[in-house]
Amino acid sequence: MISNKTLSGLRARRLALVMVIFVGLNLPPLSFSQGTAGEKAEQAQKPAAAPSFGVEEPKGAADLFREARKLAPTDPIGAGRLYERGFMLKPDAWTEKRELAALYEKQQQWNLALGQYEAINRATESAESFTDLVRMLERAGYPRAAATAARKAYTKHPGLPRFIFLAGEILQKYGAQEEALAALQEYQKIAPGDGKALLLIGSIYEQAGRLADALRAYLSAEKLMKNDQETALAVKRLRSGAAFVEGLTIFLAPGFNVEKNGLSHAEGGQRVEVTVKTSGNPAKLALEAASEMMPPGLFTAENLANYEQSRKMREKLVSIDPATAKTIDAMAFPFYSTGDFPGMTGAKKALLSTSESARPGMESAVAIAVPHGSRIFIFLWRASMPAPEGEKTLTRLIGQTVWPF
């Protein structure tokens, strides 16, 4: 028969074993208090606490984007991951895609930024998206694609001609000068008051050796952009290599040098003078200027009529008797020609010479009168060479002349 003392020991050991099991299973300890029936009912009505397993609550796209913005200044890589997670939930978050593109751009990850900007542009085709796309294409090393995108932008947004300027600027920067010039000239017709376009046009002309055209563009730009240092330097640079006569800037043909009131060339004793008249008939002024350089009485009105008649007779004789015509050609006949100077409205020319062909001791004079504004500029060439050579020389010089505004 088991004694009471033995039973008490067995109960104690059983209770200890139950406590060990509960602790090992991380279960709440058993309460051995008796309690009242009312207390037990109240405890049964209390809701049980939800178990916590350490798992983050699901987040929406807005939450991810908000966290990405906070993280961007210190951890751009982590911010990028958050943005990408947000795009999985909201693929059309264009504002946030632009934020991510700007983040990539700050890190100089051009192609990653370009991918975002391209996606935005494909979906929206907004002016802002085109601006971003053009800029990033250029930075990523695709200048021609950037210019093409700028052209497309103008097609989509014809009220924004700055995209044409942007195309021309990019093409000029990367060496496609002819295409750049065409784009900038197109833009300049739409926005004639933009001096920056004229400055770029001038630089293209200068690079191509078209110095007069370059200076004209620079002077126009200078007029529009007062006190612009770059433009002022361009004007000064070009004028330093040219002649400045009677308010004209003349880029010299090879071999010509500047002298007082004109230019000179050692070959054939050529000399060019420029004078200015405030009134008069250009045709009459040209003929008077050329005649003053010739022997007196050689080109009177009567003699000019005789020369014209002789010329017609010789032309007829050539068709009848070529042999006799050659004998006549060997004789010295004065040369006389007047008319319009091509390419310049209202300009007139006069060509005079003591001989139609090159001869020792011959004298020739060519005058071209060009109306410009309220004045008439007279270019006078004289030399011991045939008069047509003088016309060629003056044509080149006038083509390289920049007129005052």
C-alpha positions in Angstrom: 0.0 0.0 0.0 1.4 3.5 -1.2 1.8 6.0 1.6 0.5 9.6 1.4 4.1 10.9 1.3 4.9 8.8 -1.7 1.7 10.0 -3.6 2.6 13.6 -2.9 6.1 13.1 -4.4 4.6 11.5 -7.6 2.2 14.4 -8.0 5.0 17.0 -7.7 7.1 15.2 -10.3 4.2 15.0 -12.8 3.5 18.7 -12.4 7.1 19.6 -13.1 7.1 17.4 -16.3 4.0 19.2 -17.6 5.6 22.6 -17.0 8.7 21.6 -18.9 6.6 20.5 -21.9 4.7 23.8 -22.0 7.8 25.9 -21.8 9.5 23.9 -24.6 6.5 24.5 -26.9 6.5 28.2 -26.1 2.8 27.8 -24.9 1.3 30.1 -22.3 1.7 28.8 -18.8 -1.3 27.0 -17.3 -3.2 28.8 -14.7 -4.1 26.6 -11.8 -6.1 29.3 -10.1 -9.7 28.3 -9.7 -11.4 31.6 -10.4 -15.1 32.2 -10.5 -17.4 31.2 -13.3 -18.0 34.9 -14.2 -14.3 35.6 -14.6 -13.9 32.6 -16.9 -16.8 33.8 -19.1 -15.2 37.3 -19.3 -11.8 35.9 -20.4 -13.5 33.8 -23.1 -15.1 36.9 -24.6 -11.8 38.7 -25.0 -10.4 38.4 -28.6 -7.2 36.5 -29.0 -4.1 38.6 -30.1 -3.2 37.9 -33.8 0.1 36.0 -34.1 3.0 38.0 -35.5 5.4 36.3 -38.0 7.7 39.4 -38.8 6.4 39.8 -42.5 6.1 43.4 -44.0 2.6 44.5 -44.9 2.1 44.7 -48.8 2.7 48.2 -50.2 1.0 50.0 -53.1 2.8 51.9 -56.0 2.3 55.3 -54.3 4.1 54.0 -51.1 7.0 52.6 -53.1 7.4 55.8 -55.1 7.3 57.9 -51.9 10.0 55.8 -50.3 12.0 55.9 -53.5 12.0 59.7 -53.4 13.2 59.8 -49.8 15.9 57.3 -50.5 17.2 58.9 -53.8 19.6 61.4 -52.3 21.5 58.9 -50.2 20.9 55.5 -52.0 20.1 56.0 -55.7 20.5 52.3 -56.5 18.0 51.3 -53.8 15.7 54.1 -54.9 15.9 52.8 -58.5 14.8 49.3 -57.3 11.8 50.8 -55.4 10.8 52.8 -58.6 11.0 49.6 -60.7 8.8 47.7 -58.1 6.3 50.5 -58.3 6.2 50.3 -62.1 5.2 46.7 -61.8 2.1 47.9 -60.1 1.6 51.0 -62.1 3.3 50.8 -65.6 1.9 54.2 -66.7 3.4 56.3 -63.9 5.0 58.7 -66.3 5.9 61.4 -63.7 7.8 58.8 -61.7 9.5 57.3 -64.8 10.8 60.8 -65.4 12.0 61.0 -61.8 13.9 57.7 -62.3 15.3 58.9 -65.6 16.6 62.1 -63.9 18.1 59.9 -61.2 19.9 57.8 -63.8 21.0 61.0 -65.6 22.6 62.4 -62.4 24.6 59.1 -62.2 25.6 59.6 -65.9 23.9 56.3 -66.7 22.9 57.7 -70.1 21.4 54.6 -71.7 19.3 53.7 -68.6 18.0 57.2 -68.6 17.4 57.1 -72.3 15.3 54.0 -71.9 12.9 55.7 -69.5 12.7 58.9 -71.6 12.0 56.9 -74.8 9.2 55.0 -73.0 7.7 58.3 -71.8 7.9 59.9 -75.3 6.4 56.9 -77.0 3.4 57.1 -74.7 2.9 60.9 -74.5 4.7 62.6 -77.3 4.5 65.8 -75.2 6.9 68.7 -75.9 8.6 68.0 -72.5 9.2 64.4 -73.4 10.7 65.4 -76.8 13.0 67.9 -75.0 14.2 65.2 -72.6 14.6 62.6 -75.4 16.6 64.9 -77.7 18.9 65.9 -74.8 19.5 62.3 -73.7 20.1 61.0 -77.3 22.8 63.6 -77.7 24.4 62.8 -74.3 24.3 59.1 -75.0 26.3 59.7 -78.3 23.5 59.6 -80.9 23.6 63.1 -82.4 21.9 62.3 -85.7 19.1 60.5 -83.9 18.8 63.5 -81.6 18.4 65.9 -84.6 15.8 63.5 -86.1 13.9 63.5 -82.9 14.0 67.3 -82.8 12.6 67.4 -86.3 9.8 65.0 -85.3 9.1 67.2 -82.3 8.5 70.2 -84.5 6.2 68.1 -86.7 4.1 67.2 -83.6 4.4 70.7 -82.1 4.5 73.2 -85.0 4.1 76.1 -82.6 7.5 75.4 -81.2 10.1 76.2 -83.8 12.9 76.0 -81.2 13.0 72.3 -82.1 14.3 73.2 -85.6 16.9 75.4 -84.0 17.9 72.5 -81.7 18.2 70.2 -84.7 20.5 72.7 -86.5 22.5 73.3 -83.4 23.2 69.6 -82.8 24.1 69.0 -86.5 26.4 72.0 -86.5 28.2 70.8 -83.4 28.8 67.3 -84.8 30.0 68.4 -88.3 27.0 68.0 -90.5 27.4 71.6 -91.7 25.2 71.7 -94.8 22.2 70.0 -93.0 22.8 72.3 -90.0 22.8 75.4 -92.3 19.5 74.3 -93.9 17.8 73.8 -90.6 19.1 77.1 -89.1 18.1 79.0 -92.2 14.6 77.5 -92.0 14.4 78.5 -88.3 15.6 82.0 -89.1 12.8 82.6 -91.5 10.3 81.6 -88.8 12.1 83.5 -86.0 14.1 86.3 -87.7 14.8 88.0 -84.4 16.9 85.3 -82.9 20.5 86.4 -83.0 21.8 83.0 -81.8 20.7 81.3 -85.0 22.5 84.0 -87.0 25.7 83.5 -84.9 25.6 79.8 -85.7 25.0 80.4 -89.4 27.9 82.8 -89.4 30.2 80.1 -87.9 29.2 77.6 -90.6 29.9 80.2 -93.3 33.3 81.0 -91.7 34.3 77.4 -91.5 33.4 77.0 -95.2 35.6 80.0 -96.1 32.6 82.1 -97.1 33.9 85.0 -95.1 31.7 87.8 -96.5 28.6 85.7 -95.8 29.9 84.9 -92.3 30.5 88.6 -91.5 27.1 89.5 -92.8 25.5 87.0 -90.4 27.7 88.1 -87.5 26.8 91.8 -88.1 23.1 90.9 -88.2 23.5 88.9 -85.0 25.3 91.8 -83.4 22.5 94.1 -84.2 20.0 91.8 -82.5 22.2 90.9 -79.5 23.6 94.1 -78.1 26.9 93.7 -76.2 27.2 90.0 -76.9 30.9 89.2 -76.4 31.0 86.2 -78.7 29.4 88.0 -81.6 31.6 91.1 -81.1 34.8 88.9 -81.2 33.6 87.2 -84.4 33.1 90.5 -86.1 36.5 91.8 -85.0 38.2 88.6 -86.1 36.8 88.7 -89.6 37.3 92.4 -90.1 41.0 92.1 -89.1 41.7 90.1 -92.3 39.8 92.4 -94.6 39.9 95.9 -96.1 37.7 98.6 -94.7 37.0 101.2 -97.4 34.2 103.8 -97.4 32.3 101.9 -94.8 32.6 98.6 -96.7 34.3 95.5 -95.5 36.0 93.9 -98.5 37.6 90.5 -98.3 40.6 90.7 -100.6 41.2 88.4 -103.6 44.7 86.7 -103.5 47.5 89.2 -104.3 45.6 92.3 -103.4 46.8 94.7 -100.8 45.2 97.6 -99.0 46.2 101.2 -100.0 44.7 104.6 -99.3 41.2 104.7 -100.6 41.5 101.4 -102.4 43.4 98.2 -103.2 46.3 97.4 -105.5 47.7 94.3 -107.1 51.2 94.0 -108.6 50.0 92.0 -111.6 49.2 94.2 -114.6 49.4 97.3 -112.3 45.8 96.7 -111.2 44.3 99.2 -108.9 40.8 99.3 -107.4 39.3 102.5 -105.9 35.9 102.9 -104.2 34.0 106.2 -104.2 30.6 107.1 -102.9 27.9 109.4 -104.4 24.8 110.5 -102.7 22.8 110.9 -105.9 22.9 110.3 -109.6 22.1 107.7 -112.3 24.2 104.6 -111.7 24.7 103.9 -115.5 25.9 107.5 -116.1 28.1 107.5 -113.0 29.7 104.2 -114.0 30.5 105.5 -117.5 31.8 108.8 -116.2 34.1 107.1 -113.7 35.6 104.7 -116.4 35.9 107.5 -119.0 38.0 109.7 -116.6 40.6 107.0 -116.5 41.0 106.8 -120.3 42.9 109.1 -122.8 40.9 112.4 -123.3 38.6 112.4 -126.3 38.8 108.6 -126.9 35.3 107.9 -125.8 33.2 110.9 -126.8 29.6 110.3 -127.7 30.6 110.6 -131.4 33.4 108.1 -131.1 31.3 105.6 -129.2 28.7 105.7 -132.0 31.5 105.1 -134.6 32.9 102.2 -132.5 29.5 100.6 -132.4 29.1 100.9 -136.2 32.6 99.5 -136.8 31.9 96.5 -134.6 28.7 95.6 -136.6 30.6 96.0 -139.9 33.4 93.6 -138.7 30.8 91.0 -137.5 29.3 91.1 -141.0 32.7 90.9 -142.6 33.6 87.8 -140.6 30.7 85.9 -142.1 31.6 87.0 -145.6 35.4 87.1 -145.7 37.1 85.4 -142.7 40.6 86.1 -144.1 40.1 89.8 -144.3 38.5 89.7 -140.8 41.7 88.3 -139.3 43.6 91.3 -140.7 41.2 93.7 -139.2 41.3 91.9 -135.8 45.1 92.4 -135.8 44.4 96.2 -135.7 43.9 98.0 -132.4 40.3 98.9 -131.9 39.0 100.5 -128.7 36.7 98.4 -126.6 33.4 99.7 -125.1 30.6 97.9 -123.2 27.9 99.1 -120.9 24.9 97.4 -119.2 23.5 95.9 -116.1 25.7 94.3 -113.5 24.2 90.9 -112.9 23.1 89.8 -109.4 22.6 93.2 -107.9 19.4 95.2 -108.4 20.0 98.5 -110.1 23.7 98.1 -110.5 25.3 99.2 -113.7 28.7 98.6 -115.4 30.9 100.3 -117.9 34.0 98.6 -119.6 36.4 100.8 -121.6 39.8 99.9 -123.1 42.2 101.3 -125.8 42.2 97.8 -127.3 39.8 94.8 -127.5 42.7 92.4 -127.1 45.9 92.4 -125.0 48.6 94.7 -126.4 51.7 96.4 -124.9 50.8 99.8 -123.5 47.0 99.3 -123.5 44.9 101.0 -120.9 41.6 99.7 -119.5 39.1 100.9 -117.0 36.0 99.2 -115.5 33.5 100.9 -113.3 30.5 99.3 -111.5 28.0 101.5 -109.7 26.0 99.8 -107.0 23.0 101.6 -105.3 22.8 100.8 -101.6 20.4 102.6 -99.3 20.7 106.3 -99.9 24.1 106.1 -101.5 25.8 104.8 -104.7 29.1 102.9 -104.3 31.3 103.1 -107.4 34.0 100.4 -107.8 36.6 101.5 -110.3 39.3 99.1 -111.7 42.1 100.2 -114.0 45.1 98.3 -115.4 47.1 97.5 -118.5 45.0 94.4 -119.2 41.8 93.7 -121.2 38.7 95.2 -119.7 36.9 91.8 -119.3 39.6 90.9 -116.8 38.7 94.0 -114.8 35.1 93.0 -114.7 36.0 89.5 -113.4 38.1 91.1 -110.6 35.5 93.5 -109.5 32.8 90.7 -109.6 35.0 88.7 -107.1 35.6 91.7 -104.9 32.0 92.8 -104.8 31.0 89.2 -104.0 33.3 89.4 -101.0 32.0 92.8 -99.9 29.9 93.3 -96.8 27.7 96.4 -97.0 26.9 98.7 -94.1 23.5 98.3 -92.4 
